[in-house]
């Protein structure tokens, strides 16, 4: 009885699929890291504004209340 070849080709397709998924996940991780870095910069800027602005001196900043 001959060995069925579809099994081998299925393994090959699955391997290709895994490589594509792996590549997609790497790209997604890079994208997420960039988004996270941008958000951290925004938060850091906001914190510095809070510390050095009117509210840092004991005043009230309406912009902070709106957020």
N, C-alpha and C positions, 0 to 999 in steps of 0.2 A: 504494500500500500504506500503510495507516494506521500511525502510530507506536503501539507497544504501551504502554498505560498501566501495566501491572503494574510495569514498570521504575521509573517515577516513584514509585509508591506504595512500592516496596521501598526506594528511597532515603530516603523520608520515614520509614519504619519504622526503618531503620538509623540515621538521624539521631536519632530519639527514643531508640533503644537506647543510642547513644553518650552522649546527655545524661544518661540514667539512670545509666549506668555511671560517668560523670564525677562525678555527685552522690554516688554511693555511695563512690567513692574519696576524695572530699573529706571525707565523714563519717568514713571509716575513718582517714584521716590525723589528724583531730582527736582521735579516740578514742585512737589510738596515742600521740599527743603527750601526752595526759593520763596515760596509763598510764606512759609513760616518765618524766614529771615526778614522779609519785608514787614510782616506784622510785628515782629519783635522790634524793628527799627521805629515803627509808628508808635508802639507802646513806650519805648524809651524816650522818644521825642516828647510824647505827651507827659511823661513823668517829669522830665526836665522842665517843661513848661509849668507844671504844677509847682515844682520846687522853687523856681525862679520868678514866677509870675505873681500876680496880686494875691492869689490864694495861698502862696507860700509864705507871704508876709502877714497872714491872718485875715486877709480879705475874702470876699465872696466872688467867685467867677461864675457868671450865669451860663457860660458855655459848658462848664462841667456839669451843672445841674441839668442841662438839656440832653446830655449824653446818656 
